[in-house]
Amino acid sequence: MINFDEEIKKYTPMKDVDEVAQVILREGTNDITDLVRQMAAELKTEERSEEAQ
């Protein structure tokens, strides 16, 4: 069963939108489009290296 008092102790307020944007910029977090592009580029590189062998 959920212990409500314990869960309240773990609670931290959600960051404001401005704070989230700053964290993303500071940490260089990629959006999903960047991640998919990076994965596609890595797959192409792997395929080329396998063909060369």
Secondary structure as GFF3:
##gff-version 3
##sequence-region A 1 53
A	DSSP	alpha_helix	4	10	.	.	.	ID=ss1
A	DSSP	alpha_helix	17	27	.	.	.	ID=ss2
A	DSSP	alpha_helix	32	52	.	.	.	ID=ss3
###
